């Protein structure tokens, strides 16, 4: 899942995604840059709001 691409496609900011998933903006940034991976709980939330692609 390319979080950044899906986020930008919807016109959302890091803050938008972070608030919808319940994490910090820095967490979303780290996921987008590949420094960390989202825990499965947050991955399911991301899939729900962004889709699975």
C-alpha positions as a printed NumPy array, in Angstrom:
array([[  0.   ,   0.   ,   0.   ],
       [  1.414,   3.358,  -1.037],
       [  0.02 ,   5.475,   1.772],
       [  1.388,   8.752,   0.453],
       [  0.005,   8.228,  -3.048],
       [ -3.442,   7.269,  -1.737],
       [ -3.431,  10.167,   0.738],
       [ -2.476,  12.704,  -1.906],
       [ -5.028,  11.285,  -4.353],
       [ -7.724,  12.206,  -1.823],
       [ -6.193,  15.616,  -1.131],
       [ -5.549,  14.763,   2.516],
       [ -2.707,  16.026,   4.665],
       [ -0.603,  13.964,   7.048],
       [ -2.705,  15.467,   9.82 ],
       [ -5.939,  14.316,   8.159],
       [ -4.792,  10.703,   7.946],
       [ -3.274,  10.774,  11.428],
       [ -6.504,  12.001,  13.005],
       [ -8.622,   9.451,  11.124],
       [ -6.357,   6.566,  12.167],
       [ -5.63 ,   7.82 ,  15.697],
       [ -1.855,   8.274,  15.5  ],
       [  0.594,  11.158,  15.263],
       [  1.518,  12.89 ,  12.017],
       [  5.079,  11.664,  12.549],
       [  3.853,   8.052,  12.571],
       [  2.134,   8.54 ,   9.226],
       [  5.263,  10.219,   7.862],
       [  7.426,   7.277,   8.99 ],
       [  5.033,   4.83 ,   7.311],
       [  5.136,   6.832,   4.091],
       [  8.932,   6.981,   4.038],
       [  9.313,   3.302,   4.93 ],
       [ 11.126,   3.933,   8.208],
       [  8.479,   1.939,  10.069],
       [  5.445,  -0.12 ,   9.175],
       [  1.995,   0.35 ,  10.678],
       [  0.851,  -2.156,  13.282],
       [ -1.869,  -4.427,  11.907],
       [ -4.55 ,  -2.545,  13.842],
       [ -3.573,   0.717,  12.146],
       [ -3.067,  -1.037,   8.816],
       [ -6.708,  -2.167,   8.912],
       [ -7.801,   1.402,   9.667],
       [ -5.685,   2.699,   6.782],
       [ -7.196,   0.15 ,   4.432],
       [-10.657,   1.212,   5.535],
       [-10.098,   4.919,   4.879],
       [ -7.677,   4.725,   1.918],
       [ -8.499,   1.417,   0.268],
       [ -6.269,  -1.613,  -0.145],
       [ -4.251,  -0.553,  -3.21 ]])
